[in-house]
């Protein structure tokens, strides 16, 4: 029999192994569920035997509570920056200087790495354990961010026992992958919070969070590219250092060993070409001498090493003119100033608008209507005004002032103390309603296909839809009364509405557009509470049992559900047949939550067979048609059930369509 402590240690090893597969190698070997089972077993054993807990246990990444305000740490060695070059000539000049100082007769090998646009961190390990993590700071002292860095699943908490390495100091880069950056900003926008200008700022802001749980939720990553100190084993070349880091479980950047500056330059160009395909932002490439003994010969200045250089890519910027600054009203009432630009091509596409985010940013950058400005576009990120060509001002430029009232409803616009956003506080503002409806129906929310901004605007303007709940009571006749809506469109809209009744609790929660509640929080809330009614009854303390929910979010949720109009909306959704409970098993199959009613004769299969096909996919078969039925499959001879389906606007399909559904998903 395995002893308890052996079992615990083995679980930890397995979890470390799978963390590394998943977060460093991007090659998981087990399912999330299998991983969760290992993790839960470890948590359980540690809870019942707390004497077995060690600081390097994977359960100790978030130690709980608030990290002490960041202390400063003196670095053991200066944390240097890099010199820059901007073109081929400058790179060759760097190489010539290196060769000259080394007295080298032949080209010297370099390693080329991407220059990741994040922020430097230094990790120190002693006795095989991660002891401290610090930011670069001014290069002499940095901020201590250990509790936050421990939450990154890609950072080893301990070095492998068999490596023979106990003391190590490494330098790397913390960054936010593009996809996470986009998600974070989407959620912030939804929550009415100011968005981050770029992944670098987002990474910096996320690393410097007092609550490590918040850092953990941001899903930062880190790669490590320099060994600063190492006792014992000493690699002779940089590429071997990278291999050693790999071996110790660190994520390392992509790297290329090249024979000299010709090849180095070719690699730099190659990466510049595909910079947008990388999962993170890079602002250049770093060319580093491979031979560590040669590095010693070259030494460093107080600012940068003489053995490496950053080749900076040209930023994707262009100059254009601000034609106007208009204010857009978001669904939470946030007024977002947006620059309308003379169209200009940047980074492969034409840009005619750029977000100015908020009043402070406009003032800080001093952007005026009529200004010539520099705009920047990085990948898929919303274009931004990064600078003003003040020298080109003629005096006719106009300073923008945030309106005191909402441009859509003329209600008061209010800026709360300590907030960057100005909001329209009229709950009946038509622009907010429209944005709320658009959000409600959007793909990530209730996913009502065909229910786009133009249709919603008509429905809102005509007064048929005063809140999202009204969508579930629309009749065919009402839809037919809208512009450009014939039988076919009306039918499609009705089935899209019907299908969305089964979208599930997580989507409903997200669709409601509660401030601070993005898709992730919505998913966690749904899983935790199981039904809207139990969530609505939960105290702020209970809400905070959900990992993604902090005090601010809990308060926003409580506030949202205490409003009379929310109560009314929830009632309507319930009466309209929207499922407000958790799916029985969210992962059971693609038809989870869908219900089918069969009527008339099936020609290709028996009822029993049809039922088992539906159940295999996670769906359910019912005998009677209700507003909550997803599909009625009607064959020849269908009778009252078909009539009832039509009356309730439930989607009716033929057997052939049913078969197509079965095979296509
Ligand atoms: S080497 C002494 N390698 O770029 C070693 N730096 O502009 C100097 N950076 O502060 C750093 N990716 O934060 C190195 N592959 C990479 C890098 C990298 C990004 C950052 C680093 C540094 C900044 C200098």
Boltz pocket constraint, residues with backbone or C-beta under 6 A from the ligand:
constraints:
  - pocket:
      binder: B
      contacts: [[A, 80], [A, 81], [A, 82], [A, 113], [A, 114], [A, 115], [A, 116], [A, 117], [A, 118], [A, 119], [A, 120], [A, 172], [A, 173], [A, 225], [A, 226], [A, 253], [A, 286], [A, 305], [A, 308], [A, 310]]
      max_distance: 6.0
